[in-house]
Structures are given as C-alpha cells and as structure tokens.
Amino acid sequence: MYFAALLARTHDGWEASDTELDDVETLSDLTDLAREASVDEDTVLVFIEQEDAWFGIIRVEGEEDPRIFVSDAAAAARSSYGEILTNELLGGDDDDPADDLDTLDLDGTEDGETDEDDDEDAVDPMAELDSVPAGPVGDRDILTDLGLSEKELLALDTEALPEIAESLGAAEVLETVR
C-alpha cells in the first residue's frame, strides 16, 4: 500500500494535497506533477511511502533538476514507484531486455540466433536487485534548509512522513490529506 502526498510551499505556509500515482511511470511524470502544484515556482515536496518498507522524497524547485532521497534503496527497488527513484539515483538501465519481446522468436531466441548461442548477454533481473544497496541513497541534505538535518532524516523509520511534516511546520496540513 502506497501513500503519496504533495507539499507545496506558498507565501502563507505549506499546502498539502494527496496525489494519485496511477499515471506516473517516470521521474519526469513525478516532476511534472510537482511543478503543477507549485506556486510561483516555490518548493514542492513529493512524499511517497510504502507501508513498512521505505519512503522517498522528491524536491522540485522551479525548473531545476529534482532532488531525491530514498530511505532504503533495496526495498524501494522492488516496488514500481521506488524503482523509478532508485533507477534515477543509481543509474539503473531503463532498457530491460525482457520488455523487448518483439525481437524474440517463439522459442525465446532473438531473430537470427540459435539455441546454442552463448547466453553471455543475458540479464538476470535478480542480479540487478542484488546490486542495489540496502539503506538510504540520494540527497541526504534534501530537507536541511527546511529544518530537518541529515542526521534526523537518517534516523527516521518507514513511518517518517508525519515526523518530516512536523519538522517543516506542515503536520496539520499533511494530516488533512492522510
């Protein structure tokens, strides 16, 4: 189960809104979603939390590249939205050979290949997951200027969003969408 929310900083404080991630397939989709919630290109934070597993923060300011933090890369890489973030942070390969079924013959070989061809180029999806580090990845200073230090961020558990919102002075507005 996922929970996702946007916190947009305005002249009057923080405004929160829950968000549906159904149409999100890429980091660009998440970034666009945040920019749409922005007032005068102010700071927008996208929170994604997968119950008892991991949380992620995407910070968007104007047209700058998004800043990203993920609490547990290995856990996040095993989920659809977490995979988007960890691929961006760890340079994951978006071209999964298993997705390209058009070039495969019915016997599972590529056009022009025989079954005897070496499987040197075969990609083991589990090997890719094993290379993802357990623990936090990304911008550990993502919230420092907003009142939450790196040390405090790293000390948070999987139910971190209320504590983060409290540090930002946005607990009440986050609670309205939770």
PALUMNU-773776 format. One record per residue: residue in one letter; residue number from 0; x, y, z of N, C-alpha, C, CB in turn. Coordinates in nm, 3 decimals, always signed. Glycine has a CB too. Layout:
N
REC   rest    nr      n_px      n_py      n_pz     ca_px     ca_py     ca_pz      c_px      c_py      c_pz     cb_px     cb_py     cb_pz
REC      A   NUM         X         Y         Z         X         Y         Z         X         Y         Z         X         Y         Z
...
end
This chain:
178
REC   rest    nr      n_px      n_py      n_pz     ca_px     ca_py     ca_pz      c_px      c_py      c_pz     cb_px     cb_py     cb_pz
REC      M     0    +0.084    -0.117    +0.000    +0.000    +0.000    +0.000    +0.089    +0.124    +0.000    -0.096    -0.001    +0.121
REC      Y     1    +0.061    +0.213    -0.091    +0.136    +0.338    -0.103    +0.055    +0.454    -0.047    +0.174    +0.364    -0.249
REC      F     2    +0.128    +0.551    +0.006    +0.070    +0.681    +0.037    +0.157    +0.783    -0.033    +0.061    +0.706    +0.193
REC      A     3    +0.094    +0.875    -0.103    +0.168    +0.981    -0.171    +0.099    +1.114    -0.145    +0.178    +0.953    -0.324
REC      A     4    +0.181    +1.215    -0.122    +0.128    +1.349    -0.098    +0.224    +1.452    -0.153    +0.104    +1.373    +0.054
REC      L     5    +0.167    +1.567    -0.187    +0.245    +1.682    -0.231    +0.235    +1.789    -0.124    +0.197    +1.736    -0.369
REC      L     6    +0.348    +1.849    -0.090    +0.350    +1.965    -0.002    +0.411    +2.079    -0.082    +0.431    +1.938    +0.131
REC      A     7    +0.332    +2.182    -0.105    +0.380    +2.298    -0.181    +0.395    +2.415    -0.086    +0.283    +2.334    -0.297
REC      R     8    +0.513    +2.478    -0.087    +0.535    +2.595    -0.001    +0.480    +2.717    -0.073    +0.687    +2.613    +0.032
REC      T     9    +0.402    +2.795    +0.002    +0.343    +2.917    -0.051    +0.382    +3.032    +0.041    +0.187    +2.904    -0.063
REC      H    10    +0.337    +3.153    +0.007    +0.362    +3.269    +0.091    +0.292    +3.255    +0.226    +0.317    +3.396    +0.021
REC      D    11    +0.184    +3.178    +0.231    +0.106    +3.160    +0.353    +0.144    +3.034    +0.431    -0.041    +3.154    +0.318
REC      G    12    +0.246    +2.963    +0.387    +0.286    +2.839    +0.453    +0.278    +2.723    +0.356    +0.199    +2.812    +0.577
REC      W    13    +0.260    +2.604    +0.408    +0.253    +2.483    +0.327    +0.110    +2.449    +0.292    +0.318    +2.367    +0.400
REC      E    14    +0.090    +2.402    +0.169    -0.039    +2.347    +0.125    -0.016    +2.202    +0.089    -0.100    +2.428    +0.004
REC      A    15    -0.102    +2.115    +0.136    -0.086    +1.973    +0.110    -0.199    +1.923    +0.021    -0.083    +1.894    +0.242
REC      S    16    -0.167    +1.823    -0.057    -0.268    +1.753    -0.135    -0.223    +1.609    -0.154    -0.293    +1.822    -0.272
REC      D    17    -0.320    +1.518    -0.143    -0.283    +1.381    -0.174    -0.277    +1.370    -0.324    -0.384    +1.277    -0.112
REC      T    18    -0.210    +1.270    -0.371    -0.193    +1.258    -0.514    -0.206    +1.115    -0.558    -0.059    +1.314    -0.557
REC      E    19    -0.262    +1.097    -0.672    -0.274    +0.965    -0.732    -0.152    +0.941    -0.820    -0.405    +0.951    -0.814
REC      L    20    -0.092    +0.826    -0.805    +0.026    +0.793    -0.883    -0.005    +0.701    -1.001    +0.130    +0.728    -0.795
REC      D    21    -0.134    +0.682    -1.028    -0.175    +0.588    -1.133    -0.113    +0.620    -1.269    -0.325    +0.589    -1.146
REC      D    22    -0.098    +0.747    -1.302    -0.046    +0.785    -1.432    +0.105    +0.810    -1.431    -0.116    +0.908    -1.481
REC      V    23    +0.169    +0.787    -1.318    +0.313    +0.811    -1.305    +0.391    +0.687    -1.349    +0.350    +0.850    -1.160
REC      E    24    +0.473    +0.706    -1.451    +0.556    +0.597    -1.500    +0.704    +0.631    -1.499    +0.515    +0.559    -1.639
REC      T    25    +0.737    +0.761    -1.487    +0.876    +0.805    -1.492    +0.900    +0.915    -1.389    +0.912    +0.855    -1.633
REC      L    26    +1.027    +0.945    -1.368    +1.061    +1.057    -1.280    +1.009    +1.187    -1.340    +1.213    +1.065    -1.257
REC      S    27    +1.010    +1.199    -1.471    +0.955    +1.319    -1.537    +0.808    +1.338    -1.504    +0.974    +1.310    -1.688
REC      D    28    +0.733    +1.229    -1.499    +0.591    +1.237    -1.462    +0.576    +1.291    -1.320    +0.524    +1.099    -1.474
REC      L    29    +0.658    +1.241    -1.228    +0.653    +1.289    -1.089    +0.692    +1.435    -1.081    +0.745    +1.205    -1.000
REC      T    30    +0.795    +1.473    -1.155    +0.842    +1.611    -1.155    +0.735    +1.704    -1.211    +0.972    +1.625    -1.236
REC      D    31    +0.671    +1.664    -1.319    +0.563    +1.744    -1.378    +0.447    +1.760    -1.280    +0.513    +1.679    -1.508
REC      L    32    +0.414    +1.653    -1.210    +0.307    +1.657    -1.110    +0.340    +1.761    -1.002    +0.287    +1.517    -1.047
REC      A    33    +0.465    +1.762    -0.958    +0.508    +1.858    -0.856    +0.504    +2.001    -0.910    +0.649    +1.825    -0.806
REC      R    34    +0.552    +2.020    -1.031    +0.554    +2.155    -1.088    +0.414    +2.211    -1.107    +0.627    +2.155    -1.222
REC      E    35    +0.317    +2.125    -1.135    +0.178    +2.170    -1.149    +0.123    +2.221    -1.015    +0.090    +2.055    -1.202
REC      A    36    +0.175    +2.168    -0.905    +0.128    +2.209    -0.772    +0.203    +2.331    -0.720    +0.143    +2.095    -0.673
REC      S    37    +0.306    +2.372    -0.790    +0.391    +2.482    -0.745    +0.323    +2.617    -0.760    +0.521    +2.482    -0.821
REC      V    38    +0.347    +2.702    -0.660    +0.300    +2.839    -0.664    +0.424    +2.926    -0.683    +0.220    +2.879    -0.532
REC      D    39    +0.430    +3.000    -0.792    +0.544    +3.087    -0.820    +0.677    +3.012    -0.817    +0.548    +3.201    -0.721
REC      E    40    +0.678    +2.888    -0.863    +0.798    +2.805    -0.870    +0.865    +2.787    -0.735    +0.896    +2.865    -0.966
REC      D    41    +0.785    +2.791    -0.627    +0.838    +2.765    -0.493    +0.864    +2.615    -0.476    +0.739    +2.816    -0.385
REC      T    42    +0.913    +2.580    -0.361    +0.948    +2.442    -0.329    +0.823    +2.354    -0.323    +1.023    +2.435    -0.195
REC      V    43    +0.832    +2.239    -0.387    +0.729    +2.137    -0.377    +0.798    +2.006    -0.339    +0.647    +2.122    -0.512
REC      L    44    +0.743    +1.940    -0.239    +0.794    +1.811    -0.196    +0.691    +1.704    -0.230    +0.825    +1.811    -0.043
REC      V    45    +0.738    +1.598    -0.292    +0.654    +1.482    -0.319    +0.698    +1.374    -0.222    +0.664    +1.433    -0.469
REC      F    46    +0.606    +1.325    -0.141    +0.633    +1.217    -0.048    +0.570    +1.090    -0.101    +0.581    +1.250    +0.095
REC      I    47    +0.647    +0.983    -0.102    +0.593    +0.852    -0.135    +0.637    +0.758    -0.023    +0.643    +0.801    -0.276
REC      E    48    +0.541    +0.683    +0.027    +0.571    +0.592    +0.136    +0.505    +0.458    +0.106    +0.522    +0.649    +0.273
REC      Q    49    +0.584    +0.352    +0.112    +0.526    +0.219    +0.101    +0.527    +0.161    +0.242    +0.604    +0.128    -0.001
REC      E    50    +0.410    +0.127    +0.288    +0.388    +0.083    +0.426    +0.494    -0.018    +0.471    +0.250    +0.023    +0.439
REC      D    51    +0.559    +0.013    +0.582    +0.657    -0.075    +0.647    +0.775    -0.116    +0.560    +0.588    -0.197    +0.694
REC      A    52    +0.804    -0.040    +0.453    +0.915    -0.079    +0.367    +1.014    +0.035    +0.341    +0.861    -0.131    +0.236
REC      W    53    +0.966    +0.146    +0.289    +1.055    +0.256    +0.252    +0.975    +0.383    +0.233    +1.134    +0.223    +0.124
REC      F    54    +1.047    +0.497    +0.230    +0.985    +0.623    +0.192    +1.081    +0.698    +0.101    +0.947    +0.709    +0.317
REC      G    55    +1.023    +0.785    +0.020    +1.105    +0.866    -0.069    +1.055    +1.009    -0.070    +1.103    +0.808    -0.211
REC      I    56    +1.148    +1.100    -0.098    +1.117    +1.242    -0.107    +1.175    +1.293    -0.238    +1.173    +1.323    +0.015
REC      I    57    +1.093    +1.362    -0.314    +1.138    +1.430    -0.436    +1.114    +1.578    -0.413    +1.063    +1.377    -0.566
REC      R    58    +1.218    +1.657    -0.428    +1.207    +1.802    -0.407    +1.225    +1.870    -0.541    +1.312    +1.853    -0.303
REC      V    59    +1.126    +1.952    -0.576    +1.128    +2.023    -0.704    +1.117    +2.173    -0.675    +1.012    +1.976    -0.797
REC      E    60    +1.207    +2.247    -0.738    +1.206    +2.393    -0.725    +1.224    +2.452    -0.865    +1.317    +2.444    -0.627
REC      G    61    +1.118    +2.514    -0.914    +1.123    +2.575    -1.047    +1.162    +2.474    -1.153    +1.222    +2.691    -1.048
REC      E    62    +1.253    +2.514    -1.239    +1.296    +2.428    -1.349    +1.423    +2.349    -1.317    +1.320    +2.511    -1.473
REC      E    63    +1.470    +2.358    -1.191    +1.589    +2.284    -1.150    +1.560    +2.134    -1.155    +1.634    +2.326    -1.008
REC      D    64    +1.668    +2.056    -1.168    +1.653    +1.911    -1.161    +1.601    +1.872    -1.024    +1.787    +1.839    -1.191
REC      P    65    +1.518    +1.769    -1.017    +1.465    +1.728    -0.888    +1.575    +1.668    -0.800    +1.352    +1.626    -0.906
REC      R    66    +1.561    +1.690    -0.671    +1.649    +1.628    -0.573    +1.572    +1.511    -0.512    +1.695    +1.731    -0.461
REC      I    67    +1.641    +1.400    -0.487    +1.573    +1.277    -0.446    +1.644    +1.214    -0.326    +1.568    +1.176    -0.563
REC      F    68    +1.564    +1.162    -0.236    +1.614    +1.082    -0.124    +1.524    +0.960    -0.110    +1.618    +1.165    +0.009
REC      V    69    +1.585    +0.842    -0.089    +1.512    +0.717    -0.066    +1.568    +0.654    +0.061    +1.523    +0.619    -0.189
REC      S    70    +1.480    +0.616    +0.153    +1.524    +0.563    +0.282    +1.589    +0.426    +0.274    +1.408    +0.557    +0.375
REC      D    71    +1.545    +0.342    +0.182    +1.601    +0.207    +0.168    +1.595    +0.168    +0.021    +1.525    +0.103    +0.258
REC      A    72    +1.707    +0.180    -0.047    +1.711    +0.157    -0.191    +1.673    +0.014    -0.228    +1.850    +0.189    -0.245
REC      A    73    +1.722    -0.084    -0.153    +1.692    -0.223    -0.186    +1.542    -0.252    -0.177    +1.769    -0.317    -0.092
REC      A    74    +1.477    -0.203    -0.073    +1.333    -0.222    -0.059    +1.258    -0.145    -0.167    +1.285    -0.178    +0.081
REC      A    75    +1.301    -0.022    -0.194    +1.233    +0.060    -0.294    +1.247    +0.001    -0.434    +1.289    +0.202    -0.292
REC      A    76    +1.361    -0.056    -0.465    +1.384    -0.112    -0.599    +1.290    -0.227    -0.632    +1.527    -0.159    -0.612
REC      R    77    +1.231    -0.284    -0.529    +1.137    -0.395    -0.550    +0.993    -0.349    -0.569    +1.144    -0.491    -0.434
REC      S    78    +0.971    -0.217    -0.572    +0.837    -0.164    -0.593    +0.837    -0.073    -0.716    +0.787    -0.087    -0.468
REC      S    79    +0.723    -0.059    -0.778    +0.717    +0.015    -0.904    +0.759    +0.161    -0.890    +0.577    +0.009    -0.960
REC      Y    80    +0.709    +0.232    -0.790    +0.744    +0.373    -0.776    +0.885    +0.389    -0.720    +0.643    +0.444    -0.687
REC      G    81    +0.923    +0.301    -0.632    +1.059    +0.305    -0.579    +1.163    +0.277    -0.684    +1.074    +0.207    -0.467
REC      E    82    +1.128    +0.190    -0.778    +1.220    +0.158    -0.888    +1.249    +0.282    -0.972    +1.162    +0.045    -0.976
REC      I    83    +1.149    +0.366    -0.992    +1.168    +0.491    -1.067    +1.276    +0.575    -0.999    +1.035    +0.571    -1.078
REC      L    84    +1.267    +0.587    -0.868    +1.361    +0.670    -0.792    +1.499    +0.608    -0.785    +1.309    +0.694    -0.653
REC      T    85    +1.506    +0.479    -0.755    +1.638    +0.415    -0.743    +1.709    +0.408    -0.878    +1.623    +0.275    -0.685
REC      N    86    +1.636    +0.388    -0.985    +1.700    +0.389    -1.118    +1.763    +0.524    -1.146    +1.597    +0.355    -1.229
REC      E    87    +1.695    +0.631    -1.108    +1.750    +0.765    -1.127    +1.874    +0.786    -1.041    +1.644    +0.871    -1.095
REC      L    88    +1.869    +0.744    -0.917    +1.979    +0.766    -0.824    +2.100    +0.677    -0.853    +1.932    +0.743    -0.684
REC      L    89    +2.073    +0.554    -0.892    +2.181    +0.457    -0.909    +2.218    +0.433    -1.054    +2.143    +0.327    -0.845
REC      G    90    +2.154    +0.507    -1.145    +2.186    +0.490    -1.286    +2.139    +0.359    -1.344    +2.332    +0.503    -1.306
REC      G    91    +2.024    +0.312    -1.298    +1.969    +0.186    -1.348    +1.940    +0.193    -1.496    +1.843    +0.150    -1.273
REC      D    92    +1.936    +0.076    -1.558    +1.912    +0.065    -1.700    +1.762    +0.058    -1.726    +1.984    -0.057    -1.759
REC      D    93    +1.710    +0.156    -1.797    +1.567    +0.157    -1.829    +1.531    +0.058    -1.938    +1.524    +0.296    -1.871
REC      D    94    +1.629    +0.011    -2.013    +1.604    -0.082    -2.123    +1.615    -0.224    -2.074    +1.701    -0.057    -2.240
REC      D    95    +1.507    -0.277    -2.024    +1.504    -0.414    -1.977    +1.484    -0.506    -2.097    +1.391    -0.435    -1.871
REC      P    96    +1.579    -0.596    -2.125    +1.566    -0.685    -2.240    +1.439    -0.767    -2.237    +1.685    -0.776    -2.248
REC      A    97    +1.388    -0.796    -2.118    +1.264    -0.875    -2.109    +1.145    -0.797    -2.163    +1.238    -0.916    -1.965
REC      D    98    +1.154    -0.663    -2.166    +1.044    -0.582    -2.217    +1.038    -0.583    -2.369    +1.057    -0.441    -2.167
REC      D    99    +1.145    -0.621    -2.434    +1.153    -0.612    -2.578    +1.118    -0.747    -2.640    +1.292    -0.567    -2.623
REC      L   100    +0.994    -0.787    -2.627    +0.950    -0.917    -2.675    +0.933    -0.922    -2.826    +0.821    -0.955    -2.609
REC      D   101    +0.929    -0.807    -2.892    +0.910    -0.805    -3.036    +1.025    -0.871    -3.111    +0.892    -0.664    -3.083
REC      T   102    +1.146    -0.868    -3.054    +1.261    -0.925    -3.125    +1.280    -1.073    -3.095    +1.387    -0.850    -3.090
REC      L   103    +1.193    -1.132    -3.012    +1.209    -1.272    -2.978    +1.123    -1.360    -3.066    +1.174    -1.295    -2.832
REC      D   104    +1.183    -1.474    -3.103    +1.105    -1.577    -3.171    +1.027    -1.654    -3.066    +1.197    -1.673    -3.254
REC      L   105    +0.936    -1.739    -3.110    +0.854    -1.813    -3.016    +0.935    -1.904    -2.925    +0.753    -1.895    -3.090
REC      D   106    +1.056    -1.947    -2.971    +1.137    -2.033    -2.886    +1.220    -1.955    -2.784    +1.228    -2.118    -2.971
REC      G   107    +1.206    -1.821    -2.783    +1.276    -1.740    -2.684    +1.410    -1.688    -2.730    +1.294    -1.817    -2.561
REC      T   108    +1.450    -1.723    -2.852    +1.578    -1.671    -2.902    +1.551    -1.547    -2.985    +1.652    -1.778    -2.987
REC      E   109    +1.652    -1.460    -2.995    +1.637    -1.342    -3.078    +1.643    -1.381    -3.224    +1.744    -1.237    -3.045
REC      D   110    +1.584    -1.297    -3.310    +1.586    -1.323    -3.452    +1.728    -1.351    -3.497    +1.526    -1.205    -3.531
REC      G   111    +1.747    -1.464    -3.567    +1.878    -1.498    -3.621    +1.966    -1.574    -3.523    +1.948    -1.373    -3.664
REC      E   112    +1.925    -1.592    -3.400    +2.002    -1.666    -3.301    +1.960    -1.811    -3.300    +1.986    -1.605    -3.162
REC      T   113    +2.051    -1.895    -3.258    +2.015    -2.034    -3.234    +2.021    -2.058    -3.085    +2.109    -2.132    -3.310
REC      D   114    +1.964    -2.170    -3.044    +1.964    -2.201    -2.901    +2.105    -2.224    -2.848    +1.879    -2.324    -2.874
REC      E   115    +2.200    -2.259    -2.936    +2.335    -2.287    -2.892    +2.417    -2.161    -2.866    +2.405    -2.373    -2.994
REC      D   116    +2.366    -2.043    -2.910    +2.442    -1.919    -2.889    +2.466    -1.898    -2.741    +2.368    -1.798    -2.949
REC      D   117    +2.583    -1.840    -2.708    +2.617    -1.814    -2.569    +2.515    -1.720    -2.506    +2.759    -1.754    -2.557
REC      D   118    +2.487    -1.741    -2.380    +2.396    -1.654    -2.306    +2.473    -1.548    -2.228    +2.309    -1.736    -2.212
REC      E   119    +2.591    -1.507    -2.281    +2.674    -1.409    -2.212    +2.599    -1.277    -2.190    +2.801    -1.383    -2.291
REC      D   120    +2.515    -1.239    -2.285    +2.447    -1.111    -2.277    +2.315    -1.117    -2.200    +2.421    -1.060    -2.415
REC      A   121    +2.279    -1.235    -2.152    +2.153    -1.248    -2.080    +2.160    -1.169    -1.949    +2.119    -1.397    -2.053
REC      V   122    +2.052    -1.103    -1.918    +2.046    -1.022    -1.797    +1.962    -1.095    -1.694    +1.989    -0.881    -1.826
REC      D   123    +2.019    -1.113    -1.577    +1.948    -1.175    -1.467    +1.884    -1.065    -1.385    +2.043    -1.264    -1.380
REC      P   124    +1.750    -1.053    -1.387    +1.686    -0.944    -1.313    +1.716    -0.949    -1.164    +1.536    -0.949    -1.335
REC      M   125    +1.736    -1.064    -1.106    +1.767    -1.074    -0.962    +1.907    -1.020    -0.934    +1.755    -1.220    -0.914
REC      A   126    +2.001    -1.038    -1.028    +2.136    -0.984    -1.009    +2.131    -0.832    -1.000    +2.230    -1.028    -1.123
REC      E   127    +2.043    -0.772    -1.080    +2.028    -0.627    -1.076    +1.978    -0.581    -0.939    +1.932    -0.580    -1.186
REC      L   128    +1.882    -0.653    -0.881    +1.830    -0.617    -0.750    +1.935    -0.637    -0.641    +1.705    -0.700    -0.718
REC      D   129    +2.019    -0.740    -0.657    +2.123    -0.766    -0.558    +2.228    -0.657    -0.556    +2.188    -0.899    -0.584
REC      S   130    +2.242    -0.583    -0.667    +2.343    -0.477    -0.672    +2.293    -0.346    -0.612    +2.386    -0.455    -0.815
REC      V   131    +2.167    -0.339    -0.574    +2.111    -0.219    -0.513    +2.141    -0.222    -0.364    +1.957    -0.210    -0.539
REC      P   132    +2.204    -0.117    -0.313    +2.242    -0.118    -0.171    +2.122    -0.108    -0.078    +2.337    -0.004    -0.142
REC      A   133    +2.129    -0.182    +0.032    +2.029    -0.167    +0.137    +2.063    -0.039    +0.212    +2.025    -0.292    +0.234
REC      G   134    +1.963    +0.037    +0.246    +1.986    +0.161    +0.319    +1.960    +0.283    +0.234    +2.126    +0.165    +0.371
REC      P   135    +1.982    +0.400    +0.292    +1.947    +0.525    +0.225    +2.038    +0.560    +0.108    +1.950    +0.638    +0.324
REC      V   136    +1.978    +0.620    +0.005    +2.052    +0.673    -0.109    +1.993    +0.808    -0.147    +2.049    +0.573    -0.230
REC      G   137    +2.074    +0.888    -0.210    +2.025    +1.015    -0.260    +2.076    +1.132    -0.178    +1.876    +1.016    -0.261
REC      D   138    +2.007    +1.243    -0.192    +2.045    +1.370    -0.133    +2.006    +1.374    +0.015    +1.980    +1.487    -0.209
REC      R   139    +2.101    +1.350    +0.101    +2.073    +1.345    +0.245    +2.049    +1.483    +0.304    +2.189    +1.277    +0.317
REC      D   140    +2.084    +1.586    +0.232    +2.061    +1.724    +0.277    +1.936    +1.785    +0.215    +2.182    +1.811    +0.243
REC      I   141    +1.849    +1.702    +0.162    +1.732    +1.746    +0.086    +1.640    +1.838    +0.168    +1.654    +1.626    +0.038
REC      L   142    +1.639    +1.820    +0.300    +1.548    +1.900    +0.385    +1.622    +1.985    +0.488    +1.452    +1.808    +0.456
REC      T   143    +1.754    +1.989    +0.480    +1.833    +2.061    +0.581    +1.792    +2.207    +0.592    +1.981    +2.052    +0.548
REC      D   144    +1.778    +2.276    +0.480    +1.742    +2.418    +0.483    +1.597    +2.441    +0.526    +1.764    +2.480    +0.348
REC      L   145    +1.518    +2.333    +0.533    +1.379    +2.344    +0.575    +1.359    +2.302    +0.721    +1.290    +2.259    +0.485
REC      G   146    +1.468    +2.266    +0.790    +1.458    +2.236    +0.932    +1.481    +2.093    +0.974    +1.328    +2.276    +0.979
REC      L   147    +1.515    +2.003    +0.880    +1.539    +1.864    +0.916    +1.681    +1.828    +0.871    +1.432    +1.768    +0.850
REC      S   148    +1.767    +1.803    +0.967    +1.908    +1.775    +0.936    +1.926    +1.637    +0.875    +1.994    +1.788    +1.062
REC      E   149    +2.043    +1.616    +0.818    +2.077    +1.484    +0.762    +2.067    +1.377    +0.869    +2.218    +1.486    +0.700
REC      K   150    +2.121    +1.405    +0.986    +2.119    +1.308    +1.095    +1.976    +1.272    +1.133    +2.195    +1.364    +1.217
REC      E   151    +1.890    +1.372    +1.142    +1.749    +1.346    +1.176    +1.679    +1.267    +1.065    +1.675    +1.478    +1.201
REC      L   152    +1.708    +1.300    +0.941    +1.648    +1.229    +0.828    +1.688    +1.081    +0.829    +1.689    +1.294    +0.695
REC      L   153    +1.815    +1.055    +0.852    +1.863    +0.917    +0.851    +1.813    +0.836    +0.970    +2.014    +0.915    +0.849
REC      A   154    +1.771    +0.902    +1.076    +1.721    +0.833    +1.194    +1.574    +0.793    +1.182    +1.739    +0.921    +1.316
REC      L   155    +1.506    +0.840    +1.078    +1.363    +0.813    +1.063    +1.339    +0.670    +1.016    +1.299    +0.911    +0.964
REC      D   156    +1.223    +0.614    +1.057    +1.186    +0.481    +1.012    +1.089    +0.491    +0.895    +1.123    +0.399    +1.128
REC      T   157    +1.022    +0.383    +0.863    +0.935    +0.381    +0.746    +0.809    +0.464    +0.760    +0.897    +0.241    +0.715
REC      E   158    +0.769    +0.497    +0.881    +0.652    +0.583    +0.903    +0.701    +0.726    +0.927    +0.566    +0.533    +1.025
REC      A   159    +0.781    +0.778    +0.837    +0.855    +0.903    +0.857    +0.779    +1.029    +0.818    +0.980    +0.898    +0.781
REC      L   160    +0.682    +1.020    +0.732    +0.622    +1.141    +0.677    +0.560    +1.233    +0.781    +0.518    +1.103    +0.578
REC      P   161    +0.490    +1.182    +0.882    +0.439    +1.275    +0.985    +0.551    +1.348    +1.059    +0.353    +1.199    +1.085
REC      E   162    +0.661    +1.279    +1.086    +0.773    +1.343    +1.155    +0.840    +1.449    +1.066    +0.877    +1.236    +1.197
REC      I   163    +0.852    +1.420    +0.939    +0.909    +1.517    +0.846    +0.820    +1.641    +0.839    +0.926    +1.455    +0.704
REC      A   164    +0.690    +1.618    +0.824    +0.595    +1.730    +0.816    +0.599    +1.813    +0.944    +0.452    +1.678    +0.791
REC      E   165    +0.615    +1.749    +1.058    +0.625    +1.821    +1.185    +0.747    +1.912    +1.184    +0.633    +1.722    +1.303
REC      S   166    +0.859    +1.862    +1.136    +0.981    +1.943    +1.129    +0.967    +2.061    +1.036    +1.098    +1.856    +1.085
REC      L   167    +0.886    +2.045    +0.932    +0.866    +2.152    +0.834    +0.758    +2.252    +0.878    +0.829    +2.093    +0.700
REC      G   168    +0.687    +2.218    +0.984    +0.575    +2.302    +1.026    +0.452    +2.278    +0.942    +0.613    +2.448    +1.020
REC      A   169    +0.441    +2.157    +0.887    +0.331    +2.125    +0.797    +0.251    +2.001    +0.843    +0.384    +2.103    +0.657
REC      A   170    +0.263    +1.966    +0.969    +0.197    +1.846    +1.018    +0.046    +1.850    +1.002    +0.232    +1.824    +1.163
REC      E   171    -0.013    +1.966    +1.035    -0.159    +1.977    +1.027    -0.209    +1.966    +0.884    -0.205    +2.109    +1.085
REC      V   172    -0.139    +2.028    +0.790    -0.187    +2.022    +0.651    -0.165    +1.884    +0.592    -0.115    +2.127    +0.566
REC      L   173    -0.058    +1.815    +0.632    -0.038    +1.678    +0.584    -0.145    +1.586    +0.641    +0.103    +1.626    +0.622
REC      E   174    -0.180    +1.606    +0.766    -0.280    +1.523    +0.830    -0.417    +1.534    +0.761    -0.293    +1.560    +0.976
REC      T   175    -0.447    +1.648    +0.703    -0.575    +1.664    +0.634    -0.586    +1.577    +0.510    -0.596    +1.810    +0.594
REC      V   176    -0.474    +1.539    +0.451    -0.480    +1.454    +0.331    -0.445    +1.308    +0.361    -0.386    +1.508    +0.224
REC      R   177    -0.403    +1.282    +0.481    -0.365    +1.145    +0.519    -0.483    +1.067    +0.555    -0.267    +1.145    +0.632
end
